[in-house]
């Protein structure tokens, strides 16, 4: 059984507090959208898909006990709260994508056919559907990515390097990039998974390592600074990372340190993959230059007071370094073809 980072039943939401892992496993209640905003901002929940799911479900919990005089009143309330939730973490696109979709959906409920109470339940049901959809999407990403890596590797043992955390703790379950590793493990094809510690917040050493041990995969933790030597000495089959936003030319924003891994992978001839569900694709931006990069507090880095700090939480990997391809729930595509291919499925977001 995979780890469960989100526990939900209608009217009640709990999240696994990831600030306490791996030492303490504790679920905390999220009672409204303000709690959701705080949990996202403080990184009690993180990972682009999980941010959107928790954000929307936190609003769903708040709506459950709230009464509206009209559907238009509900629509105004929902629009205000969704726009607020987007501000918690600006780089990951999933929350903004979900907010736009659900604001559009809430407008369709104002046609006069539903009472305010019935319209509220319809919106909550849409929020709830995100959980099952995300797991189904992740399993498809795992299969497509895993099969593509196997097709390149022949009979060689598969050794994968991943960065940050992209598993059950970052999604509704199964995972994106870690879902690819999970699929290879399920097929009996995974020889070794390597994960970086992912400084300065240590999502790799705290969270990915925790998941890999929990799932009983053969896994090894490395410091971020060891990646070049690892690729030189250990016959790495592929690097697979997640994404917080992929734009129309294939440039990808992901956890800080991803860019340098892509450079090192290209130097060593190691295929570099990005796992990107449709909800993480942002066709409104032409290149990575347009992505807003969140900067985190200096206290995440410092041990000596008085030193200046620069702490960007993400970097942008240029499309030309994504040599393996971008793995979606519809297949694996070269970055240059991503916009064209995903255009066929844009209605799936609605």
C-alpha positions as a Markdown table, in Angstrom:
| # | Residue | x | y | z |
|---|---|---|---|---|
| 1 | Unk | 0.0 | 0.0 | 0.0 |
| 2 | Unk | 1.4 | 3.4 | -1.0 |
| 3 | Unk | 1.7 | 6.3 | 1.4 |
| 4 | Unk | -1.4 | 8.5 | 1.7 |
| 5 | Unk | -0.7 | 12.2 | 1.9 |
| 6 | Unk | -4.3 | 13.3 | 1.6 |
| 7 | Unk | -7.3 | 11.9 | 3.6 |
| 8 | Unk | -10.6 | 13.2 | 2.5 |
| 9 | Unk | -14.3 | 12.5 | 3.1 |
| 10 | Unk | -17.0 | 15.1 | 2.3 |
| 11 | Unk | -16.8 | 17.8 | 4.9 |
| 12 | Unk | -13.4 | 16.8 | 6.3 |
| 13 | Unk | -9.9 | 17.1 | 5.0 |
| 14 | Unk | -6.6 | 15.9 | 6.6 |
| 15 | Unk | -3.1 | 16.1 | 5.2 |
| 16 | Unk | 0.1 | 14.4 | 6.2 |
| 17 | Unk | 2.3 | 17.1 | 7.7 |
| 18 | Unk | 5.4 | 16.8 | 5.6 |
| 19 | Unk | 7.4 | 19.2 | 7.7 |
| 20 | Unk | 7.5 | 16.4 | 10.4 |
| 21 | Unk | 8.6 | 13.6 | 8.1 |
| 22 | Unk | 10.4 | 11.2 | 8.3 |
| 23 | Unk | 10.6 | 11.3 | 12.1 |
| 24 | Unk | 6.9 | 11.9 | 12.9 |
| 25 | Unk | 3.8 | 10.8 | 10.9 |
| 26 | Unk | 1.0 | 13.2 | 11.8 |
| 27 | Unk | -2.1 | 14.2 | 10.0 |
| 28 | Unk | -3.5 | 17.7 | 10.5 |
| 29 | Unk | -7.0 | 19.0 | 9.8 |
| 30 | Unk | -7.6 | 21.5 | 7.0 |
| 31 | Unk | -10.9 | 23.2 | 7.8 |
| 32 | Unk | -11.1 | 26.0 | 5.3 |
| 33 | Unk | -9.3 | 27.7 | 2.4 |
| 34 | Unk | -7.2 | 29.8 | 4.9 |
| 35 | Unk | -5.9 | 26.5 | 6.4 |
| 36 | Unk | -5.2 | 25.3 | 2.9 |
| 37 | Unk | -3.3 | 28.4 | 1.9 |
| 38 | Unk | -1.2 | 28.2 | 5.1 |
| 39 | Unk | -0.5 | 24.5 | 4.6 |
| 40 | Unk | 0.7 | 25.2 | 1.0 |
| 41 | Unk | 2.7 | 28.2 | 1.9 |
| 42 | Unk | 4.5 | 26.6 | 4.8 |
| 43 | Unk | 5.1 | 23.4 | 2.7 |
| 44 | Unk | 3.2 | 21.1 | 5.0 |
| 45 | Unk | 1.9 | 19.9 | 1.6 |
| 46 | Unk | 4.0 | 20.3 | -1.5 |
| 47 | Unk | 4.3 | 19.0 | -5.0 |
| 48 | Unk | 2.4 | 20.7 | -7.9 |
| 49 | Unk | -0.5 | 18.2 | -8.2 |
| 50 | Unk | -1.0 | 17.9 | -4.4 |
| 51 | Unk | -1.0 | 21.7 | -4.0 |
| 52 | Unk | -3.9 | 22.0 | -6.4 |
| 53 | Unk | -5.9 | 19.1 | -4.9 |
| 54 | Unk | -5.4 | 20.3 | -1.3 |
| 55 | Unk | -6.2 | 23.9 | -2.3 |
| 56 | Unk | -9.5 | 22.9 | -4.0 |
| 57 | Unk | -10.5 | 20.4 | -1.3 |
| 58 | Unk | -9.9 | 23.0 | 1.4 |
| 59 | Unk | -12.4 | 25.2 | -0.3 |
| 60 | Unk | -14.7 | 22.3 | -0.7 |
| 61 | Unk | -14.6 | 21.7 | 3.1 |
| 62 | Unk | -15.3 | 25.3 | 3.7 |
| 63 | Unk | -18.2 | 25.3 | 1.3 |
| 64 | Unk | -19.8 | 22.2 | 2.8 |
| 65 | Unk | -21.2 | 24.0 | 5.9 |
| 66 | Unk | -21.8 | 27.4 | 4.2 |
| 67 | Unk | -25.2 | 28.6 | 3.0 |
| 68 | Unk | -25.6 | 31.0 | 0.1 |
| 69 | Unk | -28.6 | 33.1 | -0.9 |
| 70 | Unk | -27.9 | 32.7 | -4.6 |
| 71 | Unk | -25.7 | 30.8 | -7.0 |
| 72 | Unk | -24.1 | 34.1 | -8.0 |
| 73 | Unk | -23.2 | 34.7 | -4.4 |
| 74 | Unk | -21.5 | 31.3 | -4.3 |
| 75 | Unk | -19.7 | 32.0 | -7.5 |
| 76 | Unk | -18.3 | 35.3 | -6.2 |
| 77 | Unk | -17.2 | 33.6 | -3.0 |
| 78 | Unk | -15.5 | 30.7 | -4.9 |
| 79 | Unk | -13.7 | 33.1 | -7.3 |
| 80 | Unk | -12.3 | 35.1 | -4.4 |
| 81 | Unk | -11.1 | 32.1 | -2.5 |
| 82 | Unk | -9.5 | 30.3 | -5.6 |
| 83 | Unk | -7.6 | 33.5 | -6.6 |
| 84 | Unk | -6.3 | 33.7 | -3.0 |
| 85 | Unk | -5.2 | 30.1 | -3.0 |
| 86 | Unk | -3.2 | 30.6 | -6.2 |
| 87 | Unk | -1.0 | 33.1 | -4.4 |
| 88 | Unk | 0.4 | 30.6 | -1.9 |
| 89 | Unk | 3.0 | 29.2 | -4.3 |
| 90 | Unk | 3.3 | 31.1 | -7.6 |
| 91 | Unk | 5.7 | 28.9 | -9.6 |
| 92 | Unk | 3.6 | 25.7 | -9.8 |
| 93 | Unk | 0.9 | 26.1 | -12.4 |
| 94 | Unk | -1.5 | 23.3 | -11.2 |
| 95 | Unk | -3.3 | 25.5 | -8.6 |
| 96 | Unk | -3.8 | 28.4 | -11.1 |
| 97 | Unk | -4.9 | 25.9 | -13.7 |
| 98 | Unk | -7.5 | 24.4 | -11.3 |
| 99 | Unk | -8.7 | 27.8 | -10.2 |
| 100 | Unk | -9.3 | 28.9 | -13.8 |
| 101 | Unk | -11.2 | 25.6 | -14.6 |
| 102 | Unk | -13.4 | 25.7 | -11.5 |
| 103 | Unk | -14.2 | 29.4 | -11.8 |
| 104 | Unk | -15.3 | 28.7 | -15.4 |
| 105 | Unk | -17.3 | 25.7 | -14.1 |
| 106 | Unk | -19.0 | 27.7 | -11.4 |
| 107 | Unk | -20.3 | 30.1 | -14.0 |
| 108 | Unk | -22.0 | 27.3 | -15.8 |
| 109 | Unk | -24.0 | 26.6 | -12.6 |
| 110 | Unk | -25.6 | 30.0 | -12.7 |
| 111 | Unk | -28.0 | 29.2 | -15.5 |
| 112 | Unk | -31.0 | 29.0 | -13.1 |
| 113 | Unk | -31.4 | 25.3 | -13.2 |
| 114 | Unk | -29.9 | 24.6 | -9.8 |
| 115 | Unk | -30.6 | 25.9 | -6.3 |
| 116 | Unk | -27.7 | 27.4 | -4.4 |
| 117 | Unk | -27.4 | 24.2 | -2.3 |
| 118 | Unk | -27.4 | 21.9 | -5.3 |
| 119 | Unk | -24.9 | 24.1 | -7.2 |
| 120 | Unk | -22.7 | 24.0 | -4.1 |
| 121 | Unk | -22.8 | 20.2 | -4.1 |
| 122 | Unk | -22.0 | 20.0 | -7.8 |
| 123 | Unk | -18.9 | 22.1 | -7.3 |
| 124 | Unk | -17.8 | 20.0 | -4.3 |
| 125 | Unk | -18.2 | 16.9 | -6.5 |
| 126 | Unk | -15.9 | 18.4 | -9.1 |
| 127 | Unk | -13.3 | 19.2 | -6.5 |
| 128 | Unk | -13.5 | 15.6 | -5.2 |
| 129 | Unk | -13.0 | 14.1 | -8.7 |
| 130 | Unk | -9.5 | 15.5 | -8.7 |
| 131 | Unk | -8.3 | 12.7 | -6.4 |
| 132 | Unk | -9.2 | 9.8 | -8.6 |
| 133 | Unk | -8.2 | 11.6 | -11.8 |
| 134 | Unk | -4.8 | 12.4 | -10.4 |
| 135 | Unk | -4.1 | 8.8 | -9.5 |
| 136 | Unk | -5.2 | 7.5 | -12.9 |
| 137 | Unk | -3.1 | 10.1 | -14.6 |
| 138 | Unk | 0.0 | 9.2 | -12.6 |
| 139 | Unk | -0.3 | 5.5 | -13.4 |
| 140 | Unk | -0.5 | 6.4 | -17.1 |
| 141 | Unk | 2.6 | 8.6 | -16.8 |
| 142 | Unk | 4.4 | 5.7 | -15.0 |
| 143 | Unk | 3.6 | 3.2 | -17.7 |
| 144 | Unk | 4.5 | 5.5 | -20.6 |
| 145 | Unk | 7.7 | 6.7 | -19.0 |
| 146 | Unk | 8.7 | 3.2 | -17.8 |
| 147 | Unk | 8.1 | 1.6 | -21.2 |
| 148 | Unk | 10.0 | 4.4 | -23.0 |
| 149 | Unk | 13.0 | 3.9 | -20.7 |
| 150 | Unk | 12.9 | 0.1 | -21.2 |
| 151 | Unk | 12.8 | 0.5 | -25.0 |
| 152 | Unk | 16.1 | 2.4 | -24.8 |
| 153 | Unk | 17.8 | 0.2 | -22.4 |
| 154 | Unk | 17.4 | -3.3 | -23.9 |
| 155 | Unk | 18.4 | -5.9 | -21.4 |
| 156 | Unk | 20.6 | -3.6 | -19.2 |
| 157 | Unk | 19.6 | -3.2 | -15.6 |
| 158 | Unk | 17.7 | 0.0 | -15.1 |
| 159 | Unk | 19.3 | 2.5 | -12.8 |
| 160 | Unk | 17.3 | 5.8 | -12.4 |
| 161 | Unk | 18.3 | 9.1 | -10.9 |
| 162 | Unk | 15.5 | 11.4 | -9.6 |
| 163 | Unk | 15.4 | 14.8 | -7.9 |
| 164 | Unk | 13.2 | 16.3 | -5.2 |
| 165 | Unk | 9.9 | 14.4 | -4.4 |
| 166 | Unk | 7.4 | 13.4 | -7.0 |
| 167 | Unk | 5.7 | 10.4 | -5.4 |
| 168 | Unk | 2.6 | 9.7 | -3.3 |
| 169 | Unk | 3.5 | 12.6 | -1.0 |
| 170 | Unk | 3.5 | 15.1 | -3.9 |
| 171 | Unk | 0.3 | 13.9 | -5.5 |
| 172 | Unk | -3.0 | 12.1 | -4.7 |
| 173 | Unk | -1.1 | 8.8 | -5.0 |
| 174 | Unk | 1.4 | 6.8 | -7.1 |
| 175 | Unk | 3.4 | 9.8 | -8.2 |
| 176 | Unk | 4.7 | 11.4 | -11.5 |
| 177 | Unk | 8.5 | 10.9 | -11.9 |
| 178 | Unk | 8.5 | 8.6 | -8.9 |
| 179 | Unk | 5.5 | 6.9 | -10.6 |
| 180 | Unk | 7.8 | 6.0 | -13.5 |
| 181 | Unk | 10.3 | 4.4 | -11.0 |
| 182 | Unk | 7.4 | 2.7 | -9.2 |
| 183 | Unk | 6.2 | 1.2 | -12.6 |
| 184 | Unk | 9.7 | -0.2 | -13.3 |
| 185 | Unk | 9.8 | -1.7 | -9.8 |
| 186 | Unk | 6.4 | -3.3 | -10.3 |
| 187 | Unk | 7.7 | -4.8 | -13.6 |
| 188 | Unk | 10.7 | -6.3 | -11.9 |
| 189 | Unk | 13.0 | -4.1 | -14.1 |
| 190 | Unk | 14.4 | -1.6 | -11.6 |
| 191 | Unk | 17.9 | -2.4 | -10.4 |
| 192 | Unk | 18.5 | 0.8 | -8.4 |
| 193 | Unk | 16.9 | 4.1 | -7.8 |
| 194 | Unk | 19.1 | 7.0 | -6.8 |
| 195 | Unk | 17.6 | 10.1 | -5.2 |
| 196 | Unk | 19.3 | 13.4 | -4.5 |
| 197 | Unk | 19.0 | 15.0 | -1.1 |
| 198 | Unk | 17.6 | 18.1 | -2.8 |
| 199 | Unk | 19.0 | 21.0 | -0.8 |
| 200 | Unk | 18.2 | 23.3 | 0.9 |
| 201 | Unk | 14.8 | 21.8 | 1.9 |
| 202 | Unk | 15.9 | 18.2 | 1.7 |
| 203 | Unk | 12.7 | 16.9 | 0.0 |
| 204 | Unk | 14.8 | 14.0 | -1.5 |
| 205 | Unk | 16.5 | 12.9 | 1.7 |
| 206 | Unk | 13.4 | 13.4 | 3.9 |
| 207 | Unk | 10.5 | 12.5 | 1.6 |
| 208 | Unk | 11.7 | 10.5 | -1.5 |
| 209 | Unk | 14.0 | 8.4 | 0.6 |
| 210 | Unk | 11.2 | 7.8 | 3.0 |
| 211 | Unk | 8.9 | 6.6 | 0.1 |
| 212 | Unk | 11.5 | 4.4 | -1.4 |
| 213 | Unk | 12.2 | 2.7 | 1.8 |
| 214 | Unk | 8.5 | 2.4 | 2.6 |
| 215 | Unk | 7.9 | 0.8 | -0.8 |
| 216 | Unk | 11.0 | -1.6 | -0.3 |
| 217 | Unk | 12.7 | -0.5 | -3.5 |
| 218 | Unk | 16.4 | -0.9 | -4.0 |
| 219 | Unk | 17.5 | 2.7 | -3.5 |
| 220 | Unk | 20.5 | 4.9 | -2.7 |
| 221 | Unk | 20.6 | 8.5 | -1.5 |
| 222 | Unk | 23.3 | 10.9 | -2.8 |
| 223 | Unk | 24.2 | 14.5 | -2.1 |
| 224 | Unk | 23.3 | 17.0 | -4.8 |
| 225 | Unk | 27.0 | 17.6 | -5.5 |
| 226 | Unk | 27.6 | 13.9 | -6.4 |
| 227 | Unk | 25.4 | 13.7 | -9.5 |
| 228 | Unk | 28.1 | 14.2 | -12.1 |
| 229 | Unk | 30.3 | 11.5 | -10.6 |
| 230 | Unk | 27.3 | 9.2 | -10.3 |
| 231 | Unk | 26.6 | 9.5 | -14.0 |
| 232 | Unk | 30.3 | 9.0 | -14.8 |
| 233 | Unk | 30.7 | 5.8 | -12.8 |
| 234 | Unk | 27.3 | 4.1 | -12.3 |
| 235 | Unk | 25.8 | 3.5 | -15.7 |
| 236 | Unk | 22.7 | 5.6 | -15.1 |
| 237 | Unk | 19.9 | 4.6 | -17.5 |
| 238 | Unk | 17.9 | 7.8 | -17.3 |
| 239 | Unk | 17.2 | 10.9 | -15.1 |
| 240 | Unk | 13.5 | 11.4 | -14.4 |
| 241 | Unk | 12.2 | 14.5 | -12.7 |
| 242 | Unk | 8.8 | 16.1 | -12.1 |
| 243 | Unk | 7.7 | 19.6 | -13.1 |
| 244 | Unk | 5.9 | 22.6 | -11.5 |
| 245 | Unk | 5.2 | 24.2 | -14.9 |
| 246 | Unk | 6.0 | 23.3 | -18.5 |
| 247 | Unk | 5.5 | 26.0 | -21.1 |
| 248 | Unk | 4.7 | 25.8 | -24.8 |
| 249 | Unk | 8.2 | 25.5 | -26.0 |
| 250 | Unk | 9.0 | 22.7 | -23.5 |
| 251 | Unk | 11.0 | 24.8 | -21.1 |
| 252 | Unk | 10.4 | 23.4 | -17.6 |
| 253 | Unk | 10.3 | 24.9 | -14.1 |
| 254 | Unk | 11.1 | 22.4 | -11.4 |
| 255 | Unk | 12.9 | 22.2 | -8.0 |
| 256 | Unk | 16.2 | 24.1 | -7.9 |
| 257 | Unk | 19.0 | 21.8 | -9.0 |
| 258 | Unk | 17.1 | 20.3 | -11.9 |
| 259 | Unk | 18.8 | 22.5 | -14.5 |
| 260 | Unk | 22.3 | 21.4 | -13.5 |
| 261 | Unk | 21.2 | 17.7 | -13.6 |
| 262 | Unk | 20.0 | 18.2 | -17.1 |
| 263 | Unk | 23.4 | 19.7 | -18.2 |
| 264 | Unk | 25.3 | 16.9 | -16.5 |
| 265 | Unk | 23.0 | 14.3 | -18.1 |
| 266 | Unk | 23.5 | 15.7 | -21.6 |
| 267 | Unk | 27.3 | 15.7 | -21.1 |
| 268 | Unk | 27.2 | 12.0 | -20.2 |
| 269 | Unk | 24.6 | 10.9 | -22.8 |
| 270 | Unk | 22.0 | 10.0 | -20.2 |
| 271 | Unk | 18.4 | 10.5 | -21.3 |
| 272 | Unk | 16.7 | 13.3 | -19.3 |
| 273 | Unk | 12.9 | 13.0 | -18.8 |
| 274 | Unk | 10.3 | 15.4 | -17.3 |
| 275 | Unk | 7.0 | 13.9 | -16.0 |
| 276 | Unk | 4.3 | 16.4 | -16.8 |
| 277 | Unk | 0.5 | 15.8 | -16.4 |
| 278 | Unk | -1.7 | 18.0 | -18.6 |
| 279 | Unk | -2.6 | 20.1 | -15.6 |
| 280 | Unk | 1.1 | 21.1 | -15.2 |
| 281 | Unk | 1.3 | 22.3 | -18.9 |
| 282 | Unk | 1.0 | 26.1 | -19.4 |
| 283 | Unk | 0.5 | 26.8 | -23.0 |
| 284 | Unk | -0.1 | 30.5 | -22.3 |
| 285 | Unk | 3.6 | 31.1 | -21.8 |
| 286 | Unk | 6.0 | 30.9 | -24.8 |
| 287 | Unk | 9.3 | 30.2 | -22.9 |
| 288 | Unk | 10.7 | 29.7 | -19.4 |
| 289 | Unk | 11.7 | 33.4 | -19.3 |
| 290 | Unk | 8.1 | 34.1 | -18.5 |
| 291 | Unk | 7.9 | 31.9 | -15.4 |
| 292 | Unk | 7.8 | 33.6 | -12.1 |
| 293 | Unk | 10.4 | 31.9 | -9.8 |
| 294 | Unk | 9.5 | 31.8 | -6.1 |
| 295 | Unk | 12.2 | 32.8 | -3.7 |
| 296 | Unk | 12.1 | 31.3 | -0.2 |
| 297 | Unk | 13.2 | 32.7 | 3.2 |
| 298 | Unk | 17.0 | 32.8 | 4.0 |
| 299 | Unk | 16.4 | 30.8 | 7.2 |
| 300 | Unk | 16.0 | 27.7 | 5.1 |
| 301 | Unk | 19.7 | 28.0 | 4.2 |
| 302 | Unk | 21.6 | 29.7 | 7.0 |
| 303 | Unk | 23.6 | 28.4 | 9.8 |
| 304 | Unk | 25.7 | 31.6 | 10.2 |
| 305 | Unk | 23.9 | 34.9 | 10.9 |
| 306 | Unk | 24.8 | 37.9 | 8.9 |
| 307 | Unk | 25.5 | 36.2 | 5.5 |
| 308 | Unk | 23.5 | 37.3 | 2.5 |
| 309 | Unk | 21.4 | 34.5 | 0.9 |
| 310 | Unk | 19.8 | 33.9 | -2.5 |
| 311 | Unk | 17.2 | 31.1 | -2.2 |
| 312 | Unk | 15.3 | 30.5 | -5.4 |
| 313 | Unk | 13.0 | 27.5 | -4.9 |
| 314 | Unk | 13.0 | 26.5 | -8.6 |
| 315 | Unk | 15.0 | 26.8 | -11.8 |
| 316 | Unk | 14.1 | 26.5 | -15.5 |
| 317 | Unk | 15.5 | 23.7 | -17.6 |
| 318 | Unk | 15.7 | 24.7 | -21.3 |
| 319 | Unk | 13.8 | 22.4 | -23.7 |
| 320 | Unk | 16.9 | 21.3 | -25.6 |
| 321 | Unk | 18.3 | 19.6 | -22.5 |
| 322 | Unk | 15.2 | 17.4 | -22.1 |
| 323 | Unk | 16.7 | 14.7 | -24.3 |
| 324 | Unk | 14.5 | 11.7 | -23.2 |
| 325 | Unk | 11.2 | 13.6 | -23.6 |
| 326 | Unk | 8.3 | 14.9 | -21.7 |
| 327 | Unk | 6.2 | 12.1 | -20.2 |
| 328 | Unk | 2.4 | 12.8 | -20.1 |
| 329 | Unk | -0.7 | 10.7 | -19.5 |
| 330 | Unk | -1.0 | 10.7 | -23.3 |
| 331 | Unk | 2.5 | 9.5 | -24.2 |
| 332 | Unk | 6.1 | 10.6 | -24.3 |
| 333 | Unk | 6.8 | 13.6 | -26.6 |
| 334 | Unk | 9.9 | 15.6 | -27.5 |
| 335 | Unk | 9.6 | 19.1 | -26.2 |
| 336 | Unk | 9.4 | 20.5 | -29.7 |
| 337 | Unk | 6.2 | 18.5 | -30.3 |
| 338 | Unk | 4.6 | 19.0 | -26.9 |
| 339 | Unk | 2.4 | 22.0 | -27.7 |
| 340 | Unk | 1.1 | 20.3 | -30.9 |
| 341 | Unk | 0.4 | 17.0 | -29.2 |
| 342 | Unk | -1.3 | 18.4 | -26.0 |
| 343 | Unk | -3.5 | 20.6 | -28.1 |
| 344 | Unk | -5.4 | 17.5 | -29.0 |
| 345 | Unk | -6.3 | 16.9 | -25.3 |
| 346 | Unk | -7.0 | 20.5 | -24.0 |
| 347 | Unk | -10.7 | 19.7 | -23.6 |
| 348 | Unk | -9.7 | 17.0 | -21.1 |
| 349 | Unk | -9.0 | 19.8 | -18.7 |
| 350 | Unk | -12.5 | 21.1 | -18.8 |
